[in-house]
């Protein structure tokens, strides 16, 4: 099986309780790789095993992955998914950032490039180490 080159996650901040301004939670809406949408089954499994929180009681979590209490926890989840899929890197973008890219990009190649450069990009250094050492063994 060929390793995944990159993962792009698009997330949204949702306030489930408008009376309480501090109750914002983050949900992953889309997960993409270099070919298409990723199957969310592995992501749901990782979430349920390592990141499931007390906030998880909403209708939102049926179609999305989450809730995450902060972007820090969302980043940790994204990196864990990156490691599990042995991807080279993962990029997280908010819905607003993603929509801005769609509106402001003139070509598909520019959009592809911007997906990998914009947002919060985290590289899987362990993959590079394994790839480099595997050449010698």
PyMOL CGO cylinders between C-alpha atoms (Angstrom):
from pymol import cmd
from pymol.cgo import CYLINDER

trace = [
    CYLINDER, 0.00, 0.00, 0.00, 1.31, 3.41, -0.97, 0.3, 1, 1, 1, 1, 1, 1,
    CYLINDER, 1.31, 3.41, -0.97, 1.64, 5.88, 1.85, 0.3, 1, 1, 1, 1, 1, 1,
    CYLINDER, 1.64, 5.88, 1.85, -0.54, 8.96, 1.90, 0.3, 1, 1, 1, 1, 1, 1,
    CYLINDER, -0.54, 8.96, 1.90, 1.38, 12.05, 0.82, 0.3, 1, 1, 1, 1, 1, 1,
    CYLINDER, 1.38, 12.05, 0.82, -0.73, 14.60, 2.65, 0.3, 1, 1, 1, 1, 1, 1,
    CYLINDER, -0.73, 14.60, 2.65, -4.01, 15.10, 4.48, 0.3, 1, 1, 1, 1, 1, 1,
    CYLINDER, -4.01, 15.10, 4.48, -6.08, 18.26, 4.45, 0.3, 1, 1, 1, 1, 1, 1,
    CYLINDER, -6.08, 18.26, 4.45, -8.66, 18.74, 7.19, 0.3, 1, 1, 1, 1, 1, 1,
    CYLINDER, -8.66, 18.74, 7.19, -11.36, 21.38, 7.07, 0.3, 1, 1, 1, 1, 1, 1,
    CYLINDER, -11.36, 21.38, 7.07, -12.90, 22.27, 10.42, 0.3, 1, 1, 1, 1, 1, 1,
    CYLINDER, -12.90, 22.27, 10.42, -15.60, 24.53, 11.75, 0.3, 1, 1, 1, 1, 1, 1,
    CYLINDER, -15.60, 24.53, 11.75, -16.15, 26.18, 15.13, 0.3, 1, 1, 1, 1, 1, 1,
    CYLINDER, -16.15, 26.18, 15.13, -19.71, 25.64, 16.31, 0.3, 1, 1, 1, 1, 1, 1,
    CYLINDER, -19.71, 25.64, 16.31, -21.33, 27.19, 19.35, 0.3, 1, 1, 1, 1, 1, 1,
    CYLINDER, -21.33, 27.19, 19.35, -23.94, 24.63, 20.34, 0.3, 1, 1, 1, 1, 1, 1,
    CYLINDER, -23.94, 24.63, 20.34, -25.30, 26.81, 23.13, 0.3, 1, 1, 1, 1, 1, 1,
    CYLINDER, -25.30, 26.81, 23.13, -25.74, 30.45, 22.00, 0.3, 1, 1, 1, 1, 1, 1,
    CYLINDER, -25.74, 30.45, 22.00, -26.48, 31.59, 25.57, 0.3, 1, 1, 1, 1, 1, 1,
    CYLINDER, -26.48, 31.59, 25.57, -23.01, 30.45, 26.65, 0.3, 1, 1, 1, 1, 1, 1,
    CYLINDER, -23.01, 30.45, 26.65, -20.39, 32.18, 24.49, 0.3, 1, 1, 1, 1, 1, 1,
    CYLINDER, -20.39, 32.18, 24.49, -17.62, 29.98, 25.92, 0.3, 1, 1, 1, 1, 1, 1,
    CYLINDER, -17.62, 29.98, 25.92, -19.14, 26.74, 24.64, 0.3, 1, 1, 1, 1, 1, 1,
    CYLINDER, -19.14, 26.74, 24.64, -17.54, 26.74, 21.19, 0.3, 1, 1, 1, 1, 1, 1,
    CYLINDER, -17.54, 26.74, 21.19, -16.41, 23.34, 19.97, 0.3, 1, 1, 1, 1, 1, 1,
    CYLINDER, -16.41, 23.34, 19.97, -14.42, 22.41, 16.87, 0.3, 1, 1, 1, 1, 1, 1,
    CYLINDER, -14.42, 22.41, 16.87, -15.51, 19.76, 14.38, 0.3, 1, 1, 1, 1, 1, 1,
    CYLINDER, -15.51, 19.76, 14.38, -13.68, 18.27, 11.40, 0.3, 1, 1, 1, 1, 1, 1,
    CYLINDER, -13.68, 18.27, 11.40, -16.03, 18.46, 8.46, 0.3, 1, 1, 1, 1, 1, 1,
    CYLINDER, -16.03, 18.46, 8.46, -13.88, 17.13, 5.61, 0.3, 1, 1, 1, 1, 1, 1,
    CYLINDER, -13.88, 17.13, 5.61, -10.75, 15.03, 5.36, 0.3, 1, 1, 1, 1, 1, 1,
    CYLINDER, -10.75, 15.03, 5.36, -8.98, 14.94, 2.00, 0.3, 1, 1, 1, 1, 1, 1,
    CYLINDER, -8.98, 14.94, 2.00, -5.87, 13.24, 0.71, 0.3, 1, 1, 1, 1, 1, 1,
    CYLINDER, -5.87, 13.24, 0.71, -4.10, 13.70, -2.61, 0.3, 1, 1, 1, 1, 1, 1,
    CYLINDER, -4.10, 13.70, -2.61, -6.74, 11.61, -4.39, 0.3, 1, 1, 1, 1, 1, 1,
    CYLINDER, -6.74, 11.61, -4.39, -10.14, 12.37, -2.87, 0.3, 1, 1, 1, 1, 1, 1,
    CYLINDER, -10.14, 12.37, -2.87, -12.15, 12.49, 0.33, 0.3, 1, 1, 1, 1, 1, 1,
    CYLINDER, -12.15, 12.49, 0.33, -10.77, 10.19, 3.00, 0.3, 1, 1, 1, 1, 1, 1,
    CYLINDER, -10.77, 10.19, 3.00, -12.91, 7.50, 4.53, 0.3, 1, 1, 1, 1, 1, 1,
    CYLINDER, -12.91, 7.50, 4.53, -13.70, 8.80, 8.01, 0.3, 1, 1, 1, 1, 1, 1,
    CYLINDER, -13.70, 8.80, 8.01, -13.86, 5.37, 9.68, 0.3, 1, 1, 1, 1, 1, 1,
    CYLINDER, -13.86, 5.37, 9.68, -10.22, 5.45, 10.84, 0.3, 1, 1, 1, 1, 1, 1,
    CYLINDER, -10.22, 5.45, 10.84, -10.63, 9.04, 11.99, 0.3, 1, 1, 1, 1, 1, 1,
    CYLINDER, -10.63, 9.04, 11.99, -13.73, 8.14, 14.02, 0.3, 1, 1, 1, 1, 1, 1,
    CYLINDER, -13.73, 8.14, 14.02, -11.87, 5.18, 15.55, 0.3, 1, 1, 1, 1, 1, 1,
    CYLINDER, -11.87, 5.18, 15.55, -8.92, 7.39, 16.59, 0.3, 1, 1, 1, 1, 1, 1,
    CYLINDER, -8.92, 7.39, 16.59, -11.30, 10.01, 17.96, 0.3, 1, 1, 1, 1, 1, 1,
    CYLINDER, -11.30, 10.01, 17.96, -13.28, 7.46, 20.00, 0.3, 1, 1, 1, 1, 1, 1,
    CYLINDER, -13.28, 7.46, 20.00, -10.14, 5.77, 21.37, 0.3, 1, 1, 1, 1, 1, 1,
    CYLINDER, -10.14, 5.77, 21.37, -8.06, 8.84, 22.23, 0.3, 1, 1, 1, 1, 1, 1,
    CYLINDER, -8.06, 8.84, 22.23, -9.97, 12.12, 22.01, 0.3, 1, 1, 1, 1, 1, 1,
    CYLINDER, -9.97, 12.12, 22.01, -13.61, 11.55, 22.94, 0.3, 1, 1, 1, 1, 1, 1,
    CYLINDER, -13.61, 11.55, 22.94, -14.64, 14.30, 25.33, 0.3, 1, 1, 1, 1, 1, 1,
    CYLINDER, -14.64, 14.30, 25.33, -17.42, 15.13, 27.72, 0.3, 1, 1, 1, 1, 1, 1,
    CYLINDER, -17.42, 15.13, 27.72, -18.72, 17.58, 25.12, 0.3, 1, 1, 1, 1, 1, 1,
    CYLINDER, -18.72, 17.58, 25.12, -19.66, 14.68, 22.85, 0.3, 1, 1, 1, 1, 1, 1,
    CYLINDER, -19.66, 14.68, 22.85, -23.43, 14.68, 23.17, 0.3, 1, 1, 1, 1, 1, 1,
    CYLINDER, -23.43, 14.68, 23.17, -24.56, 16.53, 20.09, 0.3, 1, 1, 1, 1, 1, 1,
    CYLINDER, -24.56, 16.53, 20.09, -26.19, 15.80, 16.77, 0.3, 1, 1, 1, 1, 1, 1,
    CYLINDER, -26.19, 15.80, 16.77, -23.19, 17.39, 15.03, 0.3, 1, 1, 1, 1, 1, 1,
    CYLINDER, -23.19, 17.39, 15.03, -20.85, 14.50, 15.81, 0.3, 1, 1, 1, 1, 1, 1,
    CYLINDER, -20.85, 14.50, 15.81, -22.81, 12.05, 13.63, 0.3, 1, 1, 1, 1, 1, 1,
    CYLINDER, -22.81, 12.05, 13.63, -21.65, 13.61, 10.34, 0.3, 1, 1, 1, 1, 1, 1,
    CYLINDER, -21.65, 13.61, 10.34, -18.47, 15.24, 11.56, 0.3, 1, 1, 1, 1, 1, 1,
    CYLINDER, -18.47, 15.24, 11.56, -15.54, 14.24, 13.73, 0.3, 1, 1, 1, 1, 1, 1,
    CYLINDER, -15.54, 14.24, 13.73, -15.55, 15.90, 17.10, 0.3, 1, 1, 1, 1, 1, 1,
    CYLINDER, -15.55, 15.90, 17.10, -16.20, 17.83, 19.19, 0.3, 1, 1, 1, 1, 1, 1,
    CYLINDER, -16.20, 17.83, 19.19, -12.75, 19.07, 20.11, 0.3, 1, 1, 1, 1, 1, 1,
    CYLINDER, -12.75, 19.07, 20.11, -12.55, 21.52, 22.99, 0.3, 1, 1, 1, 1, 1, 1,
    CYLINDER, -12.55, 21.52, 22.99, -9.79, 23.60, 21.39, 0.3, 1, 1, 1, 1, 1, 1,
    CYLINDER, -9.79, 23.60, 21.39, -7.72, 23.93, 18.25, 0.3, 1, 1, 1, 1, 1, 1,
    CYLINDER, -7.72, 23.93, 18.25, -4.77, 22.53, 20.22, 0.3, 1, 1, 1, 1, 1, 1,
    CYLINDER, -4.77, 22.53, 20.22, -6.64, 19.24, 20.76, 0.3, 1, 1, 1, 1, 1, 1,
    CYLINDER, -6.64, 19.24, 20.76, -7.79, 19.30, 17.13, 0.3, 1, 1, 1, 1, 1, 1,
    CYLINDER, -7.79, 19.30, 17.13, -4.15, 19.67, 16.03, 0.3, 1, 1, 1, 1, 1, 1,
    CYLINDER, -4.15, 19.67, 16.03, -3.14, 16.73, 18.23, 0.3, 1, 1, 1, 1, 1, 1,
    CYLINDER, -3.14, 16.73, 18.23, -5.87, 14.61, 16.64, 0.3, 1, 1, 1, 1, 1, 1,
    CYLINDER, -5.87, 14.61, 16.64, -4.82, 15.64, 13.12, 0.3, 1, 1, 1, 1, 1, 1,
    CYLINDER, -4.82, 15.64, 13.12, -1.21, 14.74, 13.81, 0.3, 1, 1, 1, 1, 1, 1,
    CYLINDER, -1.21, 14.74, 13.81, -2.23, 11.36, 15.27, 0.3, 1, 1, 1, 1, 1, 1,
    CYLINDER, -2.23, 11.36, 15.27, -4.23, 10.67, 12.11, 0.3, 1, 1, 1, 1, 1, 1,
    CYLINDER, -4.23, 10.67, 12.11, -1.21, 11.73, 10.04, 0.3, 1, 1, 1, 1, 1, 1,
    CYLINDER, -1.21, 11.73, 10.04, 0.96, 9.22, 11.91, 0.3, 1, 1, 1, 1, 1, 1,
    CYLINDER, 0.96, 9.22, 11.91, -1.60, 6.41, 11.59, 0.3, 1, 1, 1, 1, 1, 1,
    CYLINDER, -1.60, 6.41, 11.59, -1.85, 6.92, 7.82, 0.3, 1, 1, 1, 1, 1, 1,
    CYLINDER, -1.85, 6.92, 7.82, 1.91, 7.45, 7.56, 0.3, 1, 1, 1, 1, 1, 1,
    CYLINDER, 1.91, 7.45, 7.56, 1.27, 10.70, 5.71, 0.3, 1, 1, 1, 1, 1, 1,
    CYLINDER, 1.27, 10.70, 5.71, 4.04, 13.17, 5.04, 0.3, 1, 1, 1, 1, 1, 1,
    CYLINDER, 4.04, 13.17, 5.04, 2.07, 16.12, 6.40, 0.3, 1, 1, 1, 1, 1, 1,
    CYLINDER, 2.07, 16.12, 6.40, -1.33, 17.34, 7.48, 0.3, 1, 1, 1, 1, 1, 1,
    CYLINDER, -1.33, 17.34, 7.48, -2.83, 20.77, 6.93, 0.3, 1, 1, 1, 1, 1, 1,
    CYLINDER, -2.83, 20.77, 6.93, -5.81, 22.09, 8.90, 0.3, 1, 1, 1, 1, 1, 1,
    CYLINDER, -5.81, 22.09, 8.90, -7.91, 24.92, 7.55, 0.3, 1, 1, 1, 1, 1, 1,
    CYLINDER, -7.91, 24.92, 7.55, -11.01, 26.55, 8.94, 0.3, 1, 1, 1, 1, 1, 1,
    CYLINDER, -11.01, 26.55, 8.94, -14.09, 26.69, 6.75, 0.3, 1, 1, 1, 1, 1, 1,
    CYLINDER, -14.09, 26.69, 6.75, -13.47, 30.40, 6.27, 0.3, 1, 1, 1, 1, 1, 1,
    CYLINDER, -13.47, 30.40, 6.27, -9.87, 29.81, 5.12, 0.3, 1, 1, 1, 1, 1, 1,
    CYLINDER, -9.87, 29.81, 5.12, -10.99, 27.05, 2.76, 0.3, 1, 1, 1, 1, 1, 1,
    CYLINDER, -10.99, 27.05, 2.76, -13.75, 29.20, 1.24, 0.3, 1, 1, 1, 1, 1, 1,
    CYLINDER, -13.75, 29.20, 1.24, -11.32, 32.08, 0.83, 0.3, 1, 1, 1, 1, 1, 1,
    CYLINDER, -11.32, 32.08, 0.83, -8.96, 29.79, -1.10, 0.3, 1, 1, 1, 1, 1, 1,
    CYLINDER, -8.96, 29.79, -1.10, -11.81, 28.65, -3.34, 0.3, 1, 1, 1, 1, 1, 1,
    CYLINDER, -11.81, 28.65, -3.34, -12.84, 32.21, -4.10, 0.3, 1, 1, 1, 1, 1, 1,
    CYLINDER, -12.84, 32.21, -4.10, -9.36, 33.64, -4.54, 0.3, 1, 1, 1, 1, 1, 1,
    CYLINDER, -9.36, 33.64, -4.54, -7.62, 30.93, -6.54, 0.3, 1, 1, 1, 1, 1, 1,
    CYLINDER, -7.62, 30.93, -6.54, -7.57, 31.14, -10.31, 0.3, 1, 1, 1, 1, 1, 1,
    CYLINDER, -7.57, 31.14, -10.31, -6.38, 27.63, -11.21, 0.3, 1, 1, 1, 1, 1, 1,
    CYLINDER, -6.38, 27.63, -11.21, -6.61, 24.11, -9.83, 0.3, 1, 1, 1, 1, 1, 1,
    CYLINDER, -6.61, 24.11, -9.83, -2.83, 23.89, -9.43, 0.3, 1, 1, 1, 1, 1, 1,
    CYLINDER, -2.83, 23.89, -9.43, -2.78, 27.10, -7.37, 0.3, 1, 1, 1, 1, 1, 1,
    CYLINDER, -2.78, 27.10, -7.37, -5.62, 25.79, -5.21, 0.3, 1, 1, 1, 1, 1, 1,
    CYLINDER, -5.62, 25.79, -5.21, -3.77, 22.51, -4.67, 0.3, 1, 1, 1, 1, 1, 1,
    CYLINDER, -3.77, 22.51, -4.67, -0.57, 24.39, -3.75, 0.3, 1, 1, 1, 1, 1, 1,
    CYLINDER, -0.57, 24.39, -3.75, -2.41, 26.71, -1.36, 0.3, 1, 1, 1, 1, 1, 1,
    CYLINDER, -2.41, 26.71, -1.36, -4.13, 23.79, 0.37, 0.3, 1, 1, 1, 1, 1, 1,
    CYLINDER, -4.13, 23.79, 0.37, -0.70, 22.50, 1.30, 0.3, 1, 1, 1, 1, 1, 1,
    CYLINDER, -0.70, 22.50, 1.30, 0.78, 25.85, 2.30, 0.3, 1, 1, 1, 1, 1, 1,
    CYLINDER, 0.78, 25.85, 2.30, -2.05, 27.67, 4.05, 0.3, 1, 1, 1, 1, 1, 1,
    CYLINDER, -2.05, 27.67, 4.05, -3.62, 26.82, 7.36, 0.3, 1, 1, 1, 1, 1, 1,
    CYLINDER, -3.62, 26.82, 7.36, -1.82, 24.97, 10.10, 0.3, 1, 1, 1, 1, 1, 1,
    CYLINDER, -1.82, 24.97, 10.10, 0.66, 22.59, 8.43, 0.3, 1, 1, 1, 1, 1, 1,
    CYLINDER, 0.66, 22.59, 8.43, 2.34, 19.86, 10.48, 0.3, 1, 1, 1, 1, 1, 1,
    CYLINDER, 2.34, 19.86, 10.48, 4.98, 17.56, 9.05, 0.3, 1, 1, 1, 1, 1, 1,
    CYLINDER, 4.98, 17.56, 9.05, 5.46, 13.95, 10.07, 0.3, 1, 1, 1, 1, 1, 1,
    CYLINDER, 5.46, 13.95, 10.07, 9.20, 13.93, 10.73, 0.3, 1, 1, 1, 1, 1, 1,
    CYLINDER, 9.20, 13.93, 10.73, 9.18, 10.22, 11.61, 0.3, 1, 1, 1, 1, 1, 1,
    CYLINDER, 9.18, 10.22, 11.61, 8.12, 9.34, 8.07, 0.3, 1, 1, 1, 1, 1, 1,
    CYLINDER, 8.12, 9.34, 8.07, 11.08, 11.20, 6.62, 0.3, 1, 1, 1, 1, 1, 1,
    CYLINDER, 11.08, 11.20, 6.62, 13.44, 9.40, 9.00, 0.3, 1, 1, 1, 1, 1, 1,
    CYLINDER, 13.44, 9.40, 9.00, 12.00, 6.00, 8.06, 0.3, 1, 1, 1, 1, 1, 1,
    CYLINDER, 12.00, 6.00, 8.06, 12.13, 6.82, 4.38, 0.3, 1, 1, 1, 1, 1, 1,
    CYLINDER, 12.13, 6.82, 4.38, 15.76, 7.93, 4.56, 0.3, 1, 1, 1, 1, 1, 1,
    CYLINDER, 15.76, 7.93, 4.56, 16.92, 4.91, 6.58, 0.3, 1, 1, 1, 1, 1, 1,
    CYLINDER, 16.92, 4.91, 6.58, 14.96, 2.45, 4.49, 0.3, 1, 1, 1, 1, 1, 1,
    CYLINDER, 14.96, 2.45, 4.49, 17.24, 3.29, 1.55, 0.3, 1, 1, 1, 1, 1, 1,
    CYLINDER, 17.24, 3.29, 1.55, 20.17, 1.74, 3.42, 0.3, 1, 1, 1, 1, 1, 1,
    CYLINDER, 20.17, 1.74, 3.42, 18.46, -1.38, 4.78, 0.3, 1, 1, 1, 1, 1, 1,
]
cmd.load_cgo(trace, "trace")
